[in-house]
């Protein structure tokens, strides 16, 4: 009980330094108390059972040591995940262990030293505790004889382990006491989270549960894709981008739309400037945008301020942007190369390659992470360019050093070209930022400002190379982040809201400075560019032309066990493990999820 209390106390102290509002420490500790007692009860019952076995003097110290080290490591890992993902150790973290080198690169040098020190301290603590327990149990007067009095111990321990005598036993959500997901995550016992993770049903079992009937799926798809034509069969499609233009994607690493806004919500704010509410000035802290260069470019093109990422990770974002594959509730497409055949007929770079474009994917980090490099080549990028990292950064070549290398490579490509640059400086550990004592949100903001400077360098380089006038620029973020995102009533939706900007020389003047009040998705980029630049009205599921006046104004986003449906005029989210079909919005979300999962498991 003391070790668990200490672990949560350390977690609270670390997280408190990263947030701008006061954490309700007593409430969080009280909310997690029942789970702490349950873990302590299970541990004591296990030790009691082991004391009845022949090799108890060996088993007891070993189990105690494993518990101490495991709990300490869980607390250390959880602190890092709470800082970056607002969640504890989960299936996604396990998936990332497939790429240990890149996972370690996401840690700063200070974090690595802290982890090494923590492991050493835990080892010493476990060693001395084991020596003490061995000495205690080796005393000649220590007896291990079963007795009726053991019930006096068993009954309260069983009650503690079960969480009481109520009809329904303790569950993971027992520690959730409010609407703030960060506070709920801190209150949740790390050992309980780990046990709950391994008690989850298999992927196939969860998929079977999520499958709806064909009628629900068809209803959802019709609502999401919208009508094909106007009444009378007319199809009005303006030519906004000059055909034959070069294409350059700048995929922004983990930047939410709110970082571009000139009025950014603070932790104490209760409203977002998202179209749902008016903007009382006294609820906003005036700040300059973190990305003035990108905002200027957005004002020279078309800026979709209500664009949404399909998922919460880079691998999911890349699949959605370049193949219009929607995110999935539990895992991303890039982690399963055996499933890449699902997008064999919807590869945007390959379409441009067939049309005579040269193609390239540029990234300053490790392209092997999450199979990004292999996937880029599979979908039609002829080359994956990764310059040598000369800056000593743990994650890769920083964006300002990468920008001139991107320009040089574009100058060497045969025109027209289709290229993509994935930025990385706004990825943790934000080691491009100098200065001590900064919160995670402050470090993220400074790293975003740095990336914006790199964007300014990129545009100046394009103009110097006489490429700007012939190149359409698509700025889109791969996903949103919880870091720096205030907890408000629109939190679930704001997590996925990202910048989507189409700008550059080939844009028609009459469409510059336009900011459509339309909900769009990453997946819509595919159909839009295919029609505008290749005259190919692509019929790709989940991709709708953003310039088509009958666009339904709807986007679907998934994270672990949760779906968010954003639409013009309303928002809706539900937890997928506890769903029903009480509303049409539920039916749309569940029907779309069912179609995605059905397609995923069909091959």
Protein Blocks (a to p, Z undefined) as FASTA:
>chain_A
ZZmmmmmmmmmmmmmmmpcbdcdfklmmmmmmmmmmmmmmmmmmmmmmmmmpmklmmmmm
mmmmmmmmmmmmmmmmmmmmmmmnopacdfklmmmmmmmmlmmmmpcfklmmmmmmmmmm
mmmmmmmmmmmmmmmmmpmklccdddfklmmmmmmmmmmmnopabfbdcdfklmpcbfbl
klmmmmpcfklmmmmmmmpccfklmmmmmpccfklmmmmmmmmnopfbdehhiacdddfb
dghiacdddddehiafklmpmbdcdfkbcbdcehjaccdfklcccdddfblmlmmmmmmm
ccdfbbccfblbfklmmmmmmnopacdfkbcfklmmmlmmmmmmmcfklmmmmnopacdd
ddfbdfkgghlmmmmmmnopabacddddfkopakbccfklmmmmmmmmmmmpccdddddd
ddfklpcehlmbgcehiafklmmmmmmmmmmmmmmmmmmmmmmnopmmmpccddddfbdc
fehpacdfklmmmmmpccdddedjklcfklgoiacdbdddfklmmmmmmmmmnopacdde
hiacfklmklgoiaddddehiacdddehiacdddfklccffbfklmmmmmmmmmmmmmmm
mZZ
